[in-house]
Amino acid sequence: MPDGPAIDNIPRTIWWEDGKVLLVDQTRLPLVGDVLVCNTYEGVCTAISTLAVRGAPALGVAAALGVALWVVTETDDIATVDEFLAEIERVADEITATRPTAVNLFWGAERMKAVARDNADLPLGELRELVVTEALAMQAEDEERNRAIGEHGAALIEPDSRILTHCNAGSLATAYFGTALGVIFTAAEQGKVTRVWVDETRPVLQGARLTAWELRMAGVPHTLITDNMAASIMRAGLVDAVVVGADRIAANGDVANKIGTYGLAVLAKEHGIPFYVAAPTSTVDLTLPSGDDIVIEERDPREVTGFTVAGTFEPDSPVASRAFDALTEAGAYEVPVAKGHQLRLSRKGGAYHFDGWFRMAPPDVPVYNPAFDVTPAAYVTAIITECGVARADYAASLAATCSGAGGLDEIRRG
């Protein structure tokens, strides 16, 4: 690990290149660094639903770039503005149907639809160009917002702080830089961070796989813990602040974030530790009075009953090479593994790639797998946005913070 922070080493997550959407496949990190190339908006939808791209701000950018990709690849046969407006509504709605909780996904799609509606008097060719330009602007704006969040949040961090974070709200959860980790990166550059405690974040392990990887890349001191260790290290006096991201924030300050966040907030309050939420104003949904109105996504039971693996290897002998060549000659080879385990082999350049899922729970065990929980505003010390820091009374402070900032309420009214 570098002697000091090396923040410039953190990755970009999703970007536009030569009329295509490129994104880091987060399902295979940290051991495999594949970049997915999406040639159609349906490919972006698949990337969202499979968690190849995830994190609220990144999903907002993904929605916008997905619509832009549709404009570039599938609108040549559209003859009228009215037909274009009808089709952009359909495509945007298809994108937002991929996941229900992160409001930024809806915000990104709504902004694309709004810019098309608001400029319906333009010739069709100019309207198409304008929609693509708006999507690229959103990608650039995301980094600007995140850096501002980092500056506002770092001002709240005391020198020599030990910070606990949950899930991944870093550069991988945004187009670039991060929200909760953006605060930590900025504070680390200011010499304020002694250590970051990284919750593993069951069941998909975004903390262990993604946050630990980003902090290592950035040269920020960190230690990985299991989720159920948080209470113990708080009681031992080893945590000075908790900083997390958010997928949706209601008008009253209730916060939806990765499952397990609510428990951390309760623990933090019990131990007198400030609990900070870092998110752009696009995550604030002023149309929802409270967290009771937030739809919580339930995901595949296999995330709980087993675990996934991915990796790349090179055979250690000519005999092994011939064997793997024979297995993968016609394409990916599904290894017939017993007990419901899955293993898939494929060629990857001069090497081979494997993707697997292995069961660790009894077959047919009932599973409840909510991806998020809601932390009541009473447990939140402050909400850090690009426009400043909101504190209780959140109904008033969030409304003031988001006024004119382009949040979902403004887009819907527009």
C-alpha positions in Angstrom: 0.0 0.0 0.0 1.3 3.5 -0.8 2.7 5.6 2.1 -0.1 8.2 1.7 -3.4 8.6 -0.1 -3.3 8.1 -3.9 -6.8 9.1 -4.7 -6.2 9.4 -8.4 -5.9 5.5 -8.5 -9.6 5.0 -7.9 -11.5 3.6 -10.9 -14.1 5.2 -13.2 -17.2 3.1 -13.3 -19.3 3.9 -16.3 -18.6 6.1 -19.4 -19.5 6.8 -23.0 -17.0 5.9 -25.7 -17.5 5.8 -29.5 -21.3 5.7 -29.2 -21.3 2.8 -26.7 -21.7 2.5 -22.9 -18.7 1.0 -21.2 -18.8 -0.1 -17.5 -16.7 -2.1 -15.0 -18.3 -5.4 -14.3 -18.6 -5.2 -10.5 -19.9 -8.8 -10.2 -16.4 -10.0 -10.8 -14.4 -7.6 -8.8 -11.9 -7.5 -7.2 -10.1 -10.5 -8.7 -11.3 -10.0 -12.3 -11.4 -6.6 -13.9 -13.6 -7.0 -16.9 -15.1 -4.0 -18.8 -18.5 -4.6 -20.3 -19.4 -3.0 -23.6 -23.1 -2.2 -24.1 -24.2 -1.8 -27.7 -27.9 -1.5 -26.9 -30.0 -0.1 -24.1 -31.1 -3.6 -23.4 -27.5 -4.4 -22.5 -27.5 -1.5 -20.0 -30.8 -3.0 -18.5 -29.1 -6.3 -18.0 -26.0 -4.7 -16.4 -28.3 -2.9 -13.9 -30.4 -5.9 -13.0 -27.4 -8.2 -12.5 -25.5 -5.7 -10.4 -22.7 -5.3 -13.0 -23.4 -1.6 -12.4 -24.8 -0.6 -9.0 -24.9 2.3 -6.5 -27.5 5.0 -6.6 -25.6 7.8 -8.5 -24.1 5.3 -11.0 -27.6 4.0 -11.7 -28.7 7.6 -12.5 -25.9 7.9 -15.0 -26.6 4.4 -16.4 -30.2 5.3 -17.0 -29.2 8.5 -18.9 -26.5 6.8 -20.9 -28.9 3.9 -21.6 -31.4 6.3 -23.2 -28.6 8.0 -25.1 -27.5 4.6 -26.4 -31.0 4.0 -27.7 -31.1 7.4 -29.4 -27.8 6.6 -31.2 -28.6 3.0 -32.2 -32.3 2.6 -32.6 -34.0 5.9 -33.7 -33.0 6.2 -37.4 -36.4 4.9 -38.5 -38.4 7.3 -36.3 -39.9 9.9 -38.5 -41.7 12.4 -36.2 -41.0 14.1 -32.9 -44.3 12.7 -31.5 -43.1 9.2 -32.2 -39.7 9.9 -30.7 -41.4 11.2 -27.5 -43.6 8.1 -27.2 -40.6 5.8 -27.7 -38.3 7.6 -25.3 -41.0 7.2 -22.6 -41.2 3.4 -23.3 -37.4 3.0 -23.2 -37.0 5.0 -20.1 -39.7 3.1 -18.3 -38.1 -0.2 -19.4 -34.8 0.9 -17.8 -36.4 2.0 -14.6 -38.2 -1.4 -14.3 -34.9 -3.1 -13.7 -34.6 -2.1 -10.0 -37.2 -0.4 -7.7 -35.4 1.2 -4.8 -32.6 3.6 -5.9 -34.4 6.8 -6.8 -31.4 8.0 -8.9 -32.4 5.4 -11.6 -35.8 7.1 -11.9 -34.2 10.6 -11.7 -31.8 9.8 -14.6 -34.6 8.4 -16.8 -37.0 11.3 -15.9 -34.4 13.9 -16.8 -34.0 12.3 -20.2 -37.7 12.3 -20.8 -38.0 15.9 -19.5 -35.3 17.3 -21.8 -37.1 15.6 -24.8 -40.5 17.0 -23.8 -39.2 20.4 -23.0 -37.6 20.7 -26.4 -40.3 19.1 -28.6 -40.3 22.2 -30.8 -36.8 21.4 -32.2 -36.3 19.4 -35.4 -36.0 15.7 -34.8 -32.3 15.6 -35.6 -31.5 18.4 -33.2 -33.6 16.8 -30.5 -31.8 13.5 -30.7 -28.4 15.3 -30.4 -29.7 17.3 -27.4 -30.8 14.1 -25.5 -27.3 12.6 -26.0 -25.6 15.8 -24.9 -27.8 15.9 -21.8 -26.7 12.3 -20.8 -23.0 13.2 -21.2 -23.5 16.3 -19.1 -25.1 14.2 -16.3 -22.0 12.0 -16.3 -19.7 15.0 -15.9 -22.0 16.6 -13.3 -21.9 13.4 -11.2 -18.2 13.8 -10.5 -18.6 17.5 -9.7 -21.4 16.7 -7.2 -19.4 13.9 -5.5 -16.3 16.1 -5.1 -18.5 18.8 -3.5 -20.0 16.1 -1.2 -16.5 15.1 -0.2 -15.5 18.7 0.7 -18.7 19.3 2.8 -18.4 15.9 4.5 -14.6 16.2 5.2 -15.3 19.3 7.2 -17.3 17.2 9.7 -14.5 14.6 10.2 -12.2 15.2 13.2 -8.4 14.7 13.0 -7.2 11.1 13.6 -10.7 9.7 12.9 -11.5 6.0 12.7 -14.5 5.8 10.3 -16.8 2.8 9.8 -18.6 2.4 6.4 -21.1 -0.1 5.0 -21.6 -1.5 1.5 -19.9 0.5 -1.3 -20.6 4.2 -1.8 -17.3 4.8 -3.5 -16.3 5.6 -7.1 -17.7 2.3 -8.1 -21.2 3.5 -6.9 -20.9 6.6 -9.0 -19.6 7.7 -12.3 -16.5 8.8 -10.5 -15.1 9.6 -7.0 -17.9 8.4 -4.6 -20.3 9.8 -2.0 -19.5 8.2 1.4 -16.1 7.2 0.2 -15.8 10.6 -1.4 -16.0 12.1 2.1 -13.4 9.6 3.3 -11.1 10.2 0.3 -11.2 13.9 0.8 -10.7 13.6 4.6 -7.8 11.2 4.0 -6.2 13.7 1.7 -6.5 16.3 4.5 -4.7 13.9 6.9 -7.7 13.3 9.1 -8.3 9.5 8.6 -6.4 7.0 10.8 -8.4 4.0 9.7 -11.5 2.9 7.9 -13.5 -0.1 9.2 -15.1 -1.8 6.2 -18.2 -3.9 6.8 -18.2 -6.9 4.6 -21.9 -6.2 3.8 -23.7 -9.5 3.4 -25.0 -11.1 1.3 -23.3 -9.7 -1.8 -20.2 -8.5 0.0 -19.9 -5.1 -1.6 -17.8 -4.0 1.3 -15.4 -6.8 1.2 -15.2 -7.0 -2.6 -15.5 -3.3 -3.7 -14.9 -0.9 -0.8 -11.8 -2.7 0.5 -10.5 -2.8 -3.1 -11.1 1.0 -3.6 -9.5 1.9 -0.3 -6.5 -0.2 -1.2 -6.2 1.4 -4.6 -6.4 4.9 -2.9 -3.9 4.1 -0.2 -6.2 4.8 2.6 -5.6 2.6 5.8 -8.5 0.2 6.3 -9.5 -3.0 8.0 -12.2 -5.5 6.8 -14.6 -6.8 9.4 -17.7 -9.0 9.3 -21.0 -7.2 9.7 -21.6 -8.6 13.2 -18.3 -7.2 14.5 -19.5 -3.5 14.3 -21.1 -3.4 17.7 -18.0 -4.8 19.4 -15.6 -2.3 17.9 -18.0 0.5 18.7 -18.2 -0.6 22.3 -14.4 -0.8 22.4 -14.2 2.9 21.5 -12.6 2.2 18.1 -15.1 4.2 15.9 -15.3 7.9 15.7 -17.9 8.3 12.9 -20.1 6.2 10.6 -20.4 7.4 7.0 -22.7 5.6 4.6 -24.4 6.3 1.3 -28.1 6.2 0.4 -30.3 4.8 -2.4 -33.3 7.0 -1.5 -34.0 9.7 1.1 -37.5 10.6 1.9 -38.7 14.2 2.6 -38.6 13.7 6.3 -35.0 12.4 6.3 -35.6 8.7 6.5 -32.9 6.9 4.6 -33.0 3.7 2.5 -29.6 2.1 2.1 -28.1 -1.3 1.9 -29.5 -3.9 4.3 -27.7 -3.6 7.7 -27.5 0.2 7.7 -30.4 0.6 10.1 -28.6 -1.6 12.7 -25.5 0.4 12.4 -27.4 3.6 13.0 -29.0 2.2 16.1 -25.6 1.1 17.4 -24.0 4.5 16.6 -26.7 6.3 18.5 -26.3 4.0 21.5 -22.6 4.6 21.6 -22.7 8.3 21.0 -21.1 8.1 17.5 -22.2 10.5 14.7 -24.0 8.8 11.9 -23.5 10.6 8.6 -25.3 9.9 5.3 -23.6 11.2 2.1 -25.7 11.4 -1.1 -26.4 13.9 -3.9 -29.6 15.8 -4.0 -30.8 13.5 -6.8 -31.1 10.8 -4.1 -33.6 12.9 -2.1 -37.2 12.1 -3.1 -39.4 15.0 -1.9 -42.4 13.2 -3.3 -42.2 10.6 -0.5 -43.3 11.9 2.9 -41.4 9.2 4.8 -39.4 6.0 4.5 -42.6 4.0 4.9 -43.3 4.8 1.3 -40.0 3.4 -0.1 -40.3 0.2 -2.1 -37.7 -2.3 -0.9 -36.3 -4.6 -3.5 -36.1 -8.3 -2.7 -33.4 -10.2 -4.5 -32.6 -13.7 -5.6 -32.5 -16.2 -2.7 -29.3 -17.6 -4.1 -27.5 -14.5 -2.8 -28.1 -15.9 0.7 -28.1 -19.7 0.1 -24.7 -19.7 -1.7 -21.8 -17.6 -2.9 -20.4 -16.7 -6.3 -16.8 -16.9 -7.4 -15.0 -15.7 -10.5 -11.4 -16.0 -11.7 -9.0 -16.4 -14.5 -6.3 -19.1 -14.8 -3.6 -20.4 -17.1 -3.1 -24.2 -17.4 0.1 -25.4 -15.9 1.0 -28.0 -18.6 0.3 -28.7 -22.3 -1.9 -31.6 -21.3 -4.1 -29.3 -19.2 -4.2 -26.8 -22.0 -5.4 -29.4 -24.5 -8.1 -30.6 -22.0 -9.5 -27.1 -21.4 -9.3 -26.3 -25.1 -11.4 -29.4 -25.8 -14.0 -28.5 -23.1 -14.4 -24.9 -24.4 -14.0 -25.5 -28.1 -17.7 -24.9 -28.8 -18.1 -22.1 -26.3 -18.6 -21.9 -22.6 -18.7 -25.3 -20.9 -21.1 -25.9 -18.0 -19.4 -28.3 -15.6 -21.9 -30.9 -14.3 -21.5 -30.4 -10.6 -23.7 -32.1 -8.1 -25.8 -30.7 -5.2 -27.0 -27.7 -7.3 -23.6 -26.1 -7.5 -22.8 -24.3 -10.8 -19.5 -23.9 -12.6 -18.9 -22.4 -16.0 -15.6 -22.4 -18.0 -14.8 -20.2 -20.9 -11.8 -19.0 -22.9 -10.3 -15.6 -22.1 -7.5 -14.8 -24.5 -4.7 -17.2 -23.9 -6.2 -18.2 -20.5 -9.5 -19.4 -19.2 -12.2 -17.9 -17.1 -14.5 -19.5 -14.5 -17.8 -18.3 -13.0 -19.4 -20.4 -10.2 -22.1 -20.5 -7.6 -21.8 -22.9 -4.7 -24.5 -23.8 -2.2 -23.9 -23.4 1.5 -27.4 -23.8 2.8 -29.8 -26.8 2.7 -31.8 -27.2 -0.5 -35.2 -25.5 -0.5 -34.6 -23.5 2.7 -37.0 -20.5 2.8 -35.2 -17.2 2.3 -36.0 -13.6 2.9 -33.6 -11.3 1.1 -34.4 -7.6 1.2 -31.6 -5.6 -0.5 -32.2 -2.5 1.6 -33.6 -1.2 4.9 -34.8 2.2 6.1 -33.1 4.2 8.8 -35.4 6.6 10.5 -34.3 10.2 10.5 -34.0 10.3 14.3 -30.9 8.2 14.0 -29.2 10.4 11.3 -26.8 13.0 12.6 -26.6 14.8 9.2 -27.1 14.3 5.5 -24.3 15.5 3.4 -25.1 16.7 -0.2 -23.3 18.6 -2.9 -25.3 21.7 -1.8 -24.3 21.5 1.9 -25.1 19.6 5.1 -28.7 19.1 6.1 -29.7 18.5 9.8 -32.9 17.9 11.6 -35.6 19.2 11.1 -35.0 17.4 7.8 -38.4 18.2 6.3 -37.3 21.9 6.3 -33.5 21.5 5.7 -33.8 19.0 2.8 -36.5 21.1 1.1 -34.1 24.1 1.3 -31.1 22.1 0.3 -32.8 20.6 -2.7 -34.5 23.8 -3.9 -33.3 24.4 -7.4 -30.7 21.5 -7.2 -32.5 19.3 -9.7 -33.9 16.7 -7.4 -36.6 14.3 -8.4 -39.4 16.5 -7.1 -38.3 19.3 -9.4 -38.0 17.0 -12.4 -41.5 15.6 -11.9 -43.0 19.0 -11.5 -41.2 20.1 -14.7 
